[in-house]
Amino acid sequence: MNKIAERAGALGLFATANALADARIDPQLAPADARLVEPAGTDVKRILGQMARRGGDPRLVAALWAKLDGRPLERALVAVDVLASSLASPRDPLLAELRAAASLLDEARTAGEVGVELNTHPARELVARHARPLVAGAATAELLARSYEQHLGALDELRARGDELLARPAARESVLAFARLAALARLPTLASVYLDWLVRGLGWRTPVLELCEALCDAGVPHKLPADAIDPRDVPVVERADLADYVAYRAHLGVGDSDTANALLMQRAAERPRWTRSPPLRNDVVRAHLGALYGHGKELPLARVEAACAQEPLWRYGAKVRAIVAAERAPTRAVDLFHAYLGSFGNDLDTGFAVISLAPEAVKRDVARLLCREAFFLPHEPAPWKLLGALAGVGEVIAAEIDARLMAQSA
């Protein structure tokens, strides 16, 4: 049995281990990445930064869990994300704690999915119910101290008291930066509650597009609040493009690329010949759907790279860059896929599109990277599913992994 299959067996993924047992795969054939084995950081922001690369690594989750002691809402939000998207060992003692913590949000969540139902359970209500009562009697000085740790209860209590802190742009930007970091750490439930609290709880409209991006990246755009996006948030000339972008991302987020492509074709036919160029973000969607459906050849890879250069932490842009390279620039496909892994970690949709569009030589190099990812990050579902797809046993592996995720998050 190879080392990869042994990793699967150690997690109790016996169907996966058996399906890959005879595969000729070796994690040592891929370039080394020291970040995959570095010790967990000692502060929350450093841990979240490591999770951007390693996802729900049990060592990082345990370190973050300790830092969130006494914060049941934040723990519950993290637990929802970890249980729904990261494979835990049945012997991990933290598993029972994660499940108990997530039960705090049982009315607001769906088993097997990240995110909470923000339409029926807005962030401001979740915070008021589960976080603010813990600090309601605290002195303002204590609330201010906790607010620097992005304590949701302390922040909302300061809001309720009308404290001037949350009127300061720097304070709001600090909370937004934390939410962005949580989204990069692949904790979309945690990120979306912070973002929704800023947008609808605090009434600060600036982060609304980031709320959309976080939930679309996580594959749960249906959990985007219906009243989150207000056309008045953008100039009149940009409203139609923004509405189209959100619609494209929402369809793509749930895997309905056919509807997204049909809408794109309809909008292109309706667009006046003489008009302003669409924003870069809309061109990135056109490049994505063009790579999948064989159109949009006038949009070169350089156009997508320009968008990524403007927003280097834009996960979707980097995803499309790797996909377009697989279809149009195979000599760069492996490097750009590797760059995506290095910045944003493993993602099933990105990897599947790359191996579907790329030539055989590229697939072999991608397979080497996936072996490394499965060996060092066995908790990540994507490498297992992608290796299964390459080996012709994708359905067996996907069924076992999906069943495990559903069971542990139920």
C-alpha positions in Angstrom: 0.0 0.0 0.0 1.4 3.5 -0.9 1.8 6.3 1.6 -1.3 8.2 0.3 -3.6 5.2 0.8 -2.1 4.8 4.4 -3.1 8.4 5.1 -6.7 7.7 4.0 -6.8 4.5 6.1 -5.6 6.4 9.2 -8.6 8.7 8.8 -11.0 5.8 8.5 -11.5 6.4 4.8 -11.3 2.7 3.9 -13.0 2.9 0.6 -10.7 5.7 -0.5 -7.6 3.8 0.8 -8.6 0.7 -1.1 -9.4 2.6 -4.3 -6.0 4.2 -4.3 -4.0 1.3 -2.9 -2.5 0.3 -6.2 -2.0 3.7 -7.6 1.6 4.7 -8.4 1.7 7.9 -6.5 4.4 9.5 -4.3 4.1 12.7 -2.4 7.9 13.2 -2.6 7.7 13.9 -6.3 6.2 17.4 -5.8 8.1 20.5 -4.7 8.3 20.8 -0.9 6.3 23.5 0.9 7.6 24.3 4.4 4.3 26.0 5.3 2.5 22.6 5.3 4.4 21.5 8.5 5.2 24.7 10.4 3.9 24.8 14.0 0.7 26.6 14.8 1.0 30.3 15.5 0.6 31.8 18.9 -2.0 34.5 18.1 -5.4 34.4 16.3 -4.3 36.3 13.2 -1.2 34.2 12.6 -3.3 31.0 13.0 -5.9 32.3 10.5 -3.1 33.2 8.1 -1.8 29.6 8.3 -5.3 28.2 7.7 -5.5 30.1 4.4 -3.0 27.6 3.2 -3.9 24.5 5.2 -7.6 24.9 5.8 -9.0 23.0 8.9 -5.7 21.4 9.8 -6.5 19.8 13.2 -3.4 21.4 14.8 -4.5 24.9 13.7 -8.1 24.3 14.6 -7.0 23.2 18.1 -4.8 26.3 18.5 -7.6 28.6 17.3 -10.1 26.9 19.6 -8.0 27.6 22.6 -7.8 31.3 21.6 -11.6 31.5 21.4 -12.2 30.2 24.9 -15.2 32.0 26.5 -16.6 33.1 23.1 -19.3 30.6 22.3 -20.6 32.3 19.2 -17.3 32.6 17.5 -16.5 29.0 18.4 -19.8 27.8 17.0 -19.2 29.6 13.7 -15.7 28.1 13.4 -17.2 24.6 14.3 -19.8 24.9 11.5 -17.0 25.5 8.9 -14.6 22.9 10.2 -17.3 20.1 10.5 -18.8 20.8 7.0 -15.5 21.1 5.1 -12.7 19.3 6.9 -12.3 15.6 7.5 -11.8 14.9 11.2 -10.4 11.7 12.6 -13.0 9.8 14.6 -10.4 9.6 17.4 -9.8 13.4 17.5 -10.9 14.5 21.0 -11.8 17.9 19.7 -14.5 16.5 17.4 -17.1 16.1 20.2 -16.4 19.7 21.3 -16.8 21.0 17.7 -20.1 19.2 17.4 -21.4 20.5 20.7 -20.3 24.1 19.9 -22.0 23.9 16.4 -25.3 22.8 18.0 -25.7 26.4 19.3 -26.6 27.3 15.8 -28.7 24.3 14.9 -31.7 26.4 13.9 -29.6 28.6 11.7 -27.5 26.0 9.9 -27.8 23.1 7.5 -25.9 19.8 8.1 -23.1 19.3 5.6 -23.1 23.0 4.6 -21.0 26.0 5.7 -22.7 29.2 6.5 -25.8 30.2 8.5 -29.2 31.2 7.1 -28.6 35.0 7.3 -32.0 35.7 5.7 -33.8 34.3 8.7 -31.0 34.6 11.3 -29.3 38.0 10.7 -25.9 38.4 12.3 -27.2 41.2 14.6 -29.7 38.7 16.1 -27.2 35.9 16.5 -24.8 38.3 18.2 -27.5 39.8 20.4 -28.6 36.3 21.5 -25.3 34.4 21.9 -22.5 37.0 22.4 -23.7 40.3 23.8 -25.3 38.9 27.0 -21.9 37.6 28.1 -20.5 41.2 28.3 -23.6 43.2 28.9 -22.5 44.3 32.4 -18.9 45.0 31.5 -17.3 48.4 31.9 -16.6 50.3 28.7 -12.9 50.0 29.3 -13.2 46.2 29.3 -15.4 46.3 26.1 -12.8 48.4 24.4 -10.1 46.0 25.3 -12.1 43.0 24.0 -13.0 44.9 20.8 -9.4 44.9 19.8 -9.7 41.1 19.8 -12.7 41.4 17.5 -15.0 40.0 20.2 -18.5 40.1 18.5 -20.3 40.6 21.8 -18.1 43.5 22.9 -18.4 45.2 19.5 -22.2 44.9 19.5 -22.5 46.1 23.1 -20.4 49.2 22.2 -22.8 49.8 19.3 -25.8 49.5 21.5 -24.3 52.0 23.9 -23.6 54.4 21.1 -19.9 54.4 21.7 -17.9 56.6 19.3 -15.4 53.9 18.6 -17.5 52.2 15.9 -18.0 55.6 14.1 -14.2 55.7 13.5 -13.2 54.5 10.0 -10.1 52.8 11.4 -12.2 50.7 13.9 -14.5 49.6 11.1 -11.6 48.8 8.8 -10.0 46.7 11.6 -13.2 44.5 11.9 -13.3 44.3 8.1 -9.7 43.2 7.9 -10.4 40.4 10.4 -13.4 39.3 8.4 -11.3 39.2 5.2 -8.7 37.1 7.0 -11.4 34.7 8.2 -12.6 34.3 4.6 -9.1 33.7 3.4 -8.7 31.1 6.2 -11.7 29.3 4.6 -14.0 30.0 7.5 -16.8 31.5 5.5 -19.4 31.1 8.3 -17.3 33.2 10.7 -16.4 35.7 8.0 -20.0 36.1 6.8 -21.4 36.9 10.2 -18.8 39.6 10.8 -19.5 41.0 7.3 -23.3 40.9 7.8 -22.9 42.5 11.2 -20.9 45.4 9.6 -23.3 45.8 6.6 -26.8 45.3 8.2 -26.0 45.5 11.9 -23.8 48.5 11.9 -25.2 50.0 8.7 -21.8 50.3 6.9 -22.3 49.4 3.3 -18.7 49.2 2.1 -18.2 45.4 2.7 -21.3 44.3 0.9 -19.5 42.9 -2.2 -17.1 41.1 0.1 -20.0 39.4 1.8 -21.2 38.2 -1.6 -17.7 37.0 -2.5 -17.3 35.0 0.7 -20.5 33.1 0.4 -20.1 32.5 -3.4 -16.6 31.2 -2.9 -18.0 28.8 -0.2 -20.7 27.5 -2.6 -23.6 28.9 -0.5 -24.7 32.0 -2.4 -28.3 31.3 -1.3 -27.4 32.3 2.2 -26.6 35.8 1.0 -29.2 38.1 2.7 -31.8 39.2 0.1 -31.6 42.8 1.3 -27.8 42.9 1.6 -27.1 44.5 -1.8 -28.7 47.8 -2.4 -28.4 49.4 -5.9 -27.8 52.7 -4.2 -24.4 51.4 -3.0 -22.9 52.0 -6.4 -23.1 54.7 -9.0 -25.9 54.4 -11.5 -23.6 53.5 -14.4 -22.2 50.5 -12.5 -25.4 49.0 -11.2 -26.2 46.7 -14.1 -22.7 45.4 -14.2 -22.7 44.7 -10.4 -26.1 43.0 -10.6 -24.8 40.8 -13.5 -21.6 39.9 -11.6 -23.5 38.9 -8.5 -25.9 36.8 -10.6 -23.1 35.0 -12.4 -21.2 34.3 -9.2 -24.4 33.0 -7.5 -25.1 30.5 -10.3 -21.4 29.4 -10.4 -21.3 29.2 -6.7 -24.0 26.4 -6.7 -22.4 24.7 -9.7 -25.0 25.9 -12.2 -22.5 27.1 -14.9 -25.1 26.5 -17.7 -27.4 29.1 -16.3 -24.5 31.5 -15.7 -23.3 31.1 -19.3 -26.8 31.5 -20.7 -27.2 34.8 -18.8 -23.8 36.0 -19.9 -24.8 35.3 -23.6 -28.1 37.1 -23.1 -26.4 40.2 -21.5 -23.8 40.3 -24.3 -26.5 40.3 -26.9 -28.4 43.1 -25.1 -25.3 45.3 -24.5 -25.2 48.4 -26.8 -22.4 48.4 -29.3 -21.1 51.7 -28.1 -20.8 51.7 -24.3 -18.3 51.7 -21.5 -16.1 48.6 -21.1 -17.3 46.2 -18.4 -15.4 46.1 -15.1 -12.4 43.8 -14.8 -14.4 41.5 -12.4 -17.1 41.0 -15.1 -14.4 40.2 -17.7 -12.9 37.6 -15.3 -16.3 35.9 -15.3 -16.4 36.0 -19.1 -13.0 34.4 -19.2 -14.1 31.7 -16.8 -17.2 30.8 -18.7 -15.3 31.2 -22.0 -12.8 28.6 -20.9 -15.6 26.2 -19.9 -17.8 26.8 -23.0 -15.3 27.6 -25.7 -16.0 31.3 -26.3 -14.5 34.6 -25.3 -11.2 34.0 -27.1 -10.8 37.8 -27.3 -10.2 37.9 -23.6 -6.5 36.8 -23.1 -5.0 35.4 -20.0 -3.2 38.8 -19.5 -6.6 40.4 -18.9 -7.3 38.0 -16.0 -3.8 38.5 -14.7 -4.3 42.3 -14.7 -7.4 41.8 -12.5 -5.4 39.5 -10.1 -2.6 42.1 -9.9 -5.2 44.7 -8.9 -6.6 42.4 -6.2 -3.9 39.9 -5.2 -6.1 38.4 -2.4 -9.1 37.9 -4.8 -9.7 34.1 -4.6 -12.0 33.9 -7.5 -9.7 35.9 -9.8 -6.8 33.5 -9.0 -9.1 30.5 -9.6 -10.0 31.8 -13.0 -6.4 32.6 -13.8 -5.5 28.9 -13.2 -8.5 27.6 -15.2 -7.9 29.9 -18.2 -4.2 28.9 -18.2 -5.1 25.2 -18.3 -7.2 25.9 -21.4 -5.1 28.5 -23.2 -1.6 28.5 -21.8 -0.7 24.9 -20.8 3.0 25.7 -20.3 1.9 28.0 -17.4 -1.0 26.0 -16.1 1.0 24.0 -13.4 2.7 27.1 -12.1 -0.5 29.1 -11.8 -2.3 26.1 -10.2 0.6 25.9 -7.7 0.3 29.6 -7.1 -3.4 29.2 -6.3 -2.6 26.4 -3.8 0.1 28.5 -2.2 -2.2 31.5 -1.7 -5.6 30.0 -1.2 -5.2 26.3 -0.4 -7.1 23.4 -1.9 -10.3 23.9 -3.9 -12.3 21.1 -5.6 -13.8 23.3 -8.3 -10.5 24.9 -9.3 -8.7 21.6 -9.4 -11.4 19.8 -11.3 -11.6 22.5 -14.0 -7.8 22.4 -14.4 -7.5 18.7 -14.8 -10.5 18.7 -17.2 -9.1 21.3 -19.5 -5.4 20.6 -19.3 -3.4 18.2 -21.6 -2.1 14.9 -20.2 1.4 16.3 -19.3 -0.1 19.0 -17.2 -2.4 16.5 -15.5 0.6 14.4 -14.4 2.2 17.4 -12.8 -1.0 18.4 -11.1 -1.4 14.8 -9.8 2.1 15.1 -8.1 0.9 18.3 -6.4 -2.3 16.6 -5.3 -0.3 13.7 -3.8 1.6 16.1 -1.7 -1.5 17.9 -0.5 -3.3 14.6 0.4 -0.2 13.4 2.3 0.4 16.6 4.3 -3.2 17.8 4.6 -5.2 14.6 4.7 -8.1 16.5 6.3 -8.7 18.3 3.0 -11.5 16.7 0.9 -10.4 18.2 -2.5 -7.1 16.3 -3.1 -8.7 13.0 -2.4 -11.6 13.6 -4.8 -9.3 15.0 -7.5 -6.9 12.0 -7.2 -9.9 9.8 -7.4 -11.1 11.6 -10.6 -7.7 11.2 -12.2 -7.5 7.5 -11.2 -11.1 6.7 -12.4 -12.5 6.0 -9.0 -13.9 9.5 -8.3 -17.4 8.4 -7.5 -16.3 5.9 -4.8 -14.1 8.4 -3.1 -16.5 11.3 -3.3 -19.4 9.2 -1.9 -17.3 8.2 1.2 -16.0 11.7 1.9 -19.4 13.4 1.4 -21.0 10.8 3.8 -18.3 11.5 6.4 -18.7 15.2 6.2 -22.5 14.9 6.5 -22.3 12.6 9.4 -19.8 14.7 11.4 -21.7 17.9 10.9 -25.2 16.5 11.5 
